[in-house]
Amino acid sequence: MSEDKKPELTGSKRKREKHGMHGSREYTAWKNMLKRCHSQSDKQYQNYGARGIFVCPEWRNSFGDFLKDMGPCPETFTLERTDNDKGYSKENCRWASLMDNANNKRSCRFVEYKGSRLTITQWARKLGLDSSTLYYRLKRGWSVDRAFKPKV
């Protein structure tokens, strides 16, 4: 091995980065992402790592690379994967508001109406309806046109 090329260190032998951001929103998001995807003892592992959701090697091995790609986390925002069936990487992640993140979950039910595709919660807010009312109307088999009327 040449003198100018050092071996890549991984795991517990990996050189610790000094970034001064321990405890920041960005560092906390990075650590939590790693745990839920790669630590079988994490309570969220079943929804991430067990489903094949992993962190790209660049981010897994370097908080600095994660921060360089994502930039600072805006106040009250959280880390979100654009496609919930893909892993964490620069191409599939963004900082999202809590409301945007809540509307990008596997459990969200989407309804297409007049060319727009929104979650039930988004439609309810737009129409001035209670989201549980709208949910139960649709669950009972009502047509979208009927369910979206304020008083039925």
Secondary structure, DSSP 8 states (H G I E B T S, - for coil): --TT------GGGS-----S-TTSHHHHHHHHHHHHHH-TTSTTGGGTGGGT--B-HHHHH-HHHHHHHH----TTEEEEESSTTS-BSGGGEEEEEHHHHHTSSTT--EEEETTEEEEHHHHHHHHT--HHHHHHHHHTT--HHHHTSS--
